[in-house]
Amino acid sequence: MKLETVLYEVSDGVAVITLNRPEAMNAWTPQLSDELSLAMGAADADDDVRAVVLTGAGKAFCAGADLSAGESGFLSGGASAQQGPRLMPYKVRKPVIAAINGHAVGVGITYPMLCDIRIVSETAKIQYAMVRRGILPELGSHVLLPRVIGFSRAADLMLTGRLIMGTEAAEMGLASRAVPADQVLNVAMEMARDIAVNVAPVSAALAKQLMWDGMNTTLDHMIETEGKLLPVLTKAPDSGEGVRAFFEKRAPQWGSRVSKDIPPLPQ
């Protein structure tokens, strides 16, 4: 891939995707949006990638839409001619960790809410600023945020557009942890590398899909689905390998591949 506004690197089973417009605090543009979707699609398609870390270059994570040309910066724009699968983080079949290393405003926070785990800088400024700009939060925020942090807290953030710091974000449950800014990426990478080694890729893919599907399903249906999938996984080779590795006190050697070994979800 020839990406200009996003960096994409893979090492030790972890894909690191970096928003790369530090001179503009990684402000969101149609090009960045499209290239980010391409990078997420590449991570999903690569069986050697077991986890994904998303972060920003420089001191900010993402300062929101690039409004240097006026309100047109709120428009998403069209896809580029570049070929490749395009995915949002919640559709990537690997755990996606947002390392929010600095300020996250507007789409700078609504996009990482589509990731599975968020590690945030204690001093990051976070703001659902849309209602203060005459627009609305996007990317499913009105469904997702109330379910993650509760209706009252979501209303507090989305209806006032007030600014909070990373420490308050973690207290609300918006992020898993708040750590000093210079430790955000290291903490996220340590978590991602642990996943890459110790978590069965097909198990992680299925668990992730069921959690996101759970946004729109009943408890009874989920219990039934889990009950049908467990015997399938128990018969797969990785189940035995996980047990042996545990008792032998060694890192497991997973043989399953996300590209071909995920069983279909029961209907």
N, C-alpha and C positions, 0 to 999 in steps of 0.2 A: 504494500500500500504506500502511496505517496501522499502523506498527510502533512499539512502545513501548520494547522492550529492545534494539533493534538500530537503528543508523543506516545509511542507504543513500544514497549519492551517486554520480553519474556525471559525470566531467569528462575531456575529451580522450581518450576511448576507454577509460578506466579506471574500474571500479566499485570504490568503497571501502566495505567493510562493516565497521562498528565495533560490537563488543560494548559496550553502553551501560548498564552497571550499576556505574559507578565507585565508588559508595558502598559496594558489596558486593564490590569487587575483581572485578567481572564474573562473580560466581559463577553457575553453570549452573542454570537452572530450566526446567521444561517449556515455559514461554512463550518464553524465550530460544531454546531449541532449535528450536521450531517457526518462530519469526520468522527465525532464521538460515537455516533450510531454504528459507523463502519468498524471502529476499533472494538466496540462491544461485540459486534457480530463475528469479528475475527477471533476474539477470545473464546466465544461460545463454540466455534467450529474446530478449535485446536484441542485435541485430546490431551496434549501435553500440558495444557493450562488447567490447573485444578482450582485456582482461586484468582480473583481479580481485585486490584487495588486502584481506586480512582482518587486522584489528588490534583492540586493546582501548582503551577510554577510560580515562584516568587512568594510574596507575603500573603496574597489573597487566594482563596479558593475560587470564587467567582462573584464578581460585583453585580451580577444581574445582566439584563439586556443592555447591549451597547446602544446608548441613546445619543451618540455623537452626531447622528444625522437626524435626530428628532424622534417622534413617536413611531416612525417606521421600524425602529429597532425592536418593537414588540412583535413584529410579524415573523413567522418562522422561516419563510423563504422556501425555496424548492430544493430537491435533492440534486447533488452534482452528478456528473456523468460517470463518476468512478464506480466500478463494478464491485459487488460484494454484498454479503448479507448485512442487513441493518437491524439492530435490536436495541430496545430499551433495557436498562439493567435488570429489571424484574423478570425479563424473558431469557436472560443468559442462564444457562444450565449449570452454572458454577456459583459459589458464594461470591457476592460483590461487596467489598468493603469501601465505604467512602472515607477517605482521610481528609477531613475538612480542616486544612492547615491554616486557614485565615478567614477573612470576611466572606459570608455567604448570604447574598441578598437576592430576593426575587427568585428567578429560575436557579440561582446559585444555591437555594435550599430546596426548592421543589424537585429538582432533578435528583440530588442525592437521597431524597426520601424514597425514590424508586430503587435504591440499593437495599441490601439486606441488613447491613450493619453500618453504623456511623461512629467514627472516632473524631472528636472535635477539639480544636484548640480552646483552651480556657478563655482566651482573650479575643476569640473570633466574634465579630458582630454579625448577628443573624437576624433577618427581617423579612417577613412576608409583606413587602412594601407595596404590593399591587394596588390595594384600595386607596393608597395615598398618591397613586399615579393615574387614577381613573380607569383601571382595568381590574381583572380578577386573577387570583392564583390559578394556575393551570396544572397539567399533568396529574389529574385525578386527586388534587389536594383536598377537595371537599368530601371525598370518601376516605382517603387514606389518613389524613392527619387526625381526624376525630377518633379513628380506630386505633391509632398508635398512641396518642397522648390523652384521649378523652375529649368529649364534646366541649366542655367548659374551657379547657386549656386551648383547644383549637380555635374556639371563638375568640378568645383573648388575643391570639396571635393574628388570625386572619381578618377579624373585623376592626381591629385597631391599627394594624400595620406597625405596631410598636417594635422597637429594637430590643433584642435581648443579647446577652453574652453567652459564650459557649458553656460556662458553668451552669447557667440557668437552663440552657437547652438540655443538658444532661440530667439535671434535677427533674425536668418535665418528662423525661423519657424520649425526647426527640433524638437524642444520641445515646449510645451505650456508655460512653466514657468521655470525660473532658480531661485533657492532659496539657501540659505546657506545649506551646506552639512548636518548639523544636523537637518534641518527642512524638508528634502526631503520626508522621509517616513511619517511624520506627515501630510504634505500637501496632499500627495497621499491618505492616509487613511481617512482624512476628506472628500475628494471628493468622495471616494468609499462609505463611510457610508451615505453620502447624497444621492447618487444614490440608495443605498440599501433600503432606507426609502421612498424616494419621487418620484422615477421613476418607472413607470409600467414595469415589466420585459418583457412582450411580445412586448410592444412598443419599448423598448430599443433593443431587439433582432432583430426586423424587421428594425429599423433605422440603426443599425450597418450593417446588411446584405446588405441593399440597398446602403449604402455608399461604402462598399468594392466592391459590384457588379458594382457600378458606375465607377470603374476603367476601365471597359471593356464594357460600354454601352453608348448609345446616350442619349442626353437630352430628345428627344421626347419619347423614350422608357421609361425613368425614370418617366416622367410626367404621362404617361399612367399607369404605374405600381402603382404609388402612388395613382392615382385617383381610381383605383380598390380596393386598400387595405383600404383606409380611411373609406368607408361605412361599411366594415366588422368590423373594430375596433370600430366604433361608436356604433354598435349594441352589442358589447361585454360588460360584466358587469364592467370592469375596467374603461371604459369611464365615466359612471355615477358616479362611486366612485371617480374618480379624480376631477370631477366638484364639487361634494358635499363636499369633503375634502377641496377644495380651499375656498368655501364660508363659511364653518364651522371652518376654521382656525385650522385644525388638520392634523395629519399625515395620509395619505391614508392607507387603509387596502386592499392591492392588492390581488385579488383572482386568477388571471391567473397564469398558470404554463408554463414555457418555454418548459418543456418536452412534453406537450400535447396540448397546446392552440395556438401555432403559426400557423396562416393560411398559406396555400401553396401560394407561389408567383404565380401571374397570368402568363400564358404563352404568 
